[in-house]
């Protein structure tokens, strides 16, 4: 027996498409990997868990269009492992269910490489559930079979026992069978399955592109052709398909099928992406701005050193809170030095971030913009009060000027600056050229300005033709209009939830149900 090399391979099932369906063990493996070798069907959003220093290698495995043939993938995995790396082979669905995981594991073990298998949620179970179809049900069937609809093309004859399937199995799920659907339906009926048996074909199951069509063995071929359903898809045959009419839920979400560009910084995009995804949107995360320290930290350091002289701290963003406290700690202080200071914030997210440092804000105005802070102070006597405002270097002067008019002594201190993000700019342009974006979201004026900088002026009109632009509030909308953009959606409540609600109200028919909670 050969001695295992110092490298190790983890064959990890990524699940069928929804990145939330990967296991906790799978995420742990991604976080520890030196090299990730991933498939076409593994969600790219899972790569966010990978260490930035790790190498990520795409190997395709799209039906009929492999970036690398299987034997070259095997050699790649083996080579990386023998180099001493922790290798994650990230595979769509489950590594062993009609995948090539078994072959990959055999080769690695034969060559003395340690292998660990991390099972994944198979598309048969997940896609059917997302389509509202329970594969077993006590009132319908207690037998279930998984069958490949795409057998090894080198076989001289089929190994599928069509007679046993047709007569002895209540629910049959075919993987990779769309191209062979005419043959599948023909064989099942030829071996005794009634032509009236319900059939569902589910494409892109569990993703925000999911599409389901239903019919019977007699009709499904024509229905699939009319709907232009192609791979990747699964086929469910059996009486349980009738339950979809009652149990479907995933495809009822109001933003299903809409591709939304999220231009927020990567650190802040999570909440927006999660909410949009919950509403059915296919989110493309490409931040157009990055958060950096200000050009000089001197003013901030001087303010922190003199923190005992201030009466108020006003935070206008989550970034401002984070940057201020990071520097406070670097200067050797902690939250105890703020015990005498009252605080005001713009927006619940900023209030929540401040609370994470153990401080509850004294003022959280109902309207989430700078002017609302000023309105909140009009009923207070702040003449002569010393107010520290740690915020973006390029922030608007409205707040500072208004507070000074009320008699306050204001220190406007930059704690961060927003700069254009070089990464992803070509990705945005290409996605717009290919008409793969339905909606663009703007969460601040800086995201608007930097987005416009990405677009070649001569192409702006054509790139944005048919694209819905959505803004988190009137100030952001005003910036967009000044730069020549037409914003169709402006949130009335200037929060992520308000933006999502406004999008739903615009996109859905008036007769639809209220926004899901």
Buried (B, 14 or more C-beta within 10 A) or exposed (E): EEEBBEBBBBBBBBBBBBBEBBBEBBBBBBEBBBBBBBBBBBBEBBBEBBEEEBBBBBBBBEBEEBBBEEEEBBEBBBEBBBEEBBBBBBBBBBBBBBBBBEEBBEBBBEBBBBBEBBBBBBBBBBBBBBBBBBBEBEEBBEEBBBBBBBBEEEEEEEEBEBBEBBEEBBBBBBBBBBBBBEEBBBBBBEBEBEEEBBBBBBBBBBBBEBBBBBBBBBBBBEBBEEEEBEBBBBBBBBBBBBBBEEBBEBBEBBBBBBBBBBBBBBEBBEBBBEBBBBBBBBBBBBBBBBBEBBEEBEBBBEBBEEBEEBBBBBBBBBBBBBBBBEBBEEBEBEEEBBEEBBBBBBBBBBBBBBBEBEBEBBBBBEBBBBBBBBEBBEEEEBEEBBBBBBBBBBBBEBBBEBBBEBEBBBBBBBBBBBBBBEEBBEEBBEBBEEEEBBBBBBBBBBBBBBBBEBBEEEEBEEBBEEBBBBBBBBBBBBBBEEBEBEBBBBBEBBBBBBBBBBBBBEBBEEEEEEBEE
